[in-house]
Amino acid sequence: MFIRSIEIDGVEENVTIAHTDHGALVTAGNRVLFEMQRDEPREARFAKAYEAAKLICGRDKQGAPCATNSMIHEVLTEIERVAGC
């Protein structure tokens, strides 16, 4: 059993995480943000979750997400749940 998709209501846009054969596809509206593969290194997966957190939590003046490190890890956890990591 696996989760097919999750939609997170973000500050800037809603982010949809959908299960694929090789991992997860993350989209915002009609544009694809990234595809996360199950076999990617953890640092690469965290970097992608960092980008998704910008849309979910909003951005500060420098363009970084208005999120703590643990909030970014929560985004990563949800993406990994859908991807089946």
Summary of the structure (lengths in Angstrom):
residues: 85
radius of gyration: 11.9
end to end distance: 13.1
largest distance: 41.4
contacts: 246
relative contact order: 0.23
helix: 36%
strand: 28%
